Amino acid sequence: MNENLDDATRPLYSLTLEDEAATKHIAERLGNVLVAGDVVCLWGDLGAGKSTFARALIQSRQKQAGQAPSPTFTLVQTYETDREDIYHYDLYRLEDENEVLELGIDEAFSEGISLIEWPDRLGSYLPWDRLDILLNHAEQGGDVRQIEIHTTHARWADKLVGLTD
């Protein structure tokens, strides 16, 4: 488990994703069950697949698959869907945890779905009720990834039944 990942999380799944298509498939499946107020934190090193995962999830919620660029420079990108907005945060460049308030994170947490890359940058603003997704390069190399899905709240277990089918 990532050293920055909260010890309170409970593992739900641990999978090997053989290629980028498998990563996108899991992201799309997850996208189908998320609702307003859900927070998904994407953990992993540079190049582990966090942006690929986020992009696939976002596109799965759009009527017409559009561009979903990583918000590396803007820190947040908002996507409208026919249900609720998705707020995609890339906090890699965040220098102070208090800056997230200027990015409208309170609104995102209450009114939309929040996807957060580099969630360790949230510090004390990291919500307790969240889904943690840890992506790592697998030993096989190439596009193979290890994914672990953890949660801090039992409600996620019911919500994610069948995610890996």
Secondary structure, 3 states (H helix, E strand, C coil): CCCCCCCCCEEEEEEEECCHHHHHHHHHHHHCCCCCCCEEEEECCCCCCHHHHHHHHHHHHCCCCCCCCCCCCCCEEEECCCCCCEEEEECCCCCCHHHHHHHCHHHHHHHCEEEEECHHHHHHHCCCCCEEEEEEECCCCCCCEEEEEEECCCHHHHHCCCCCC
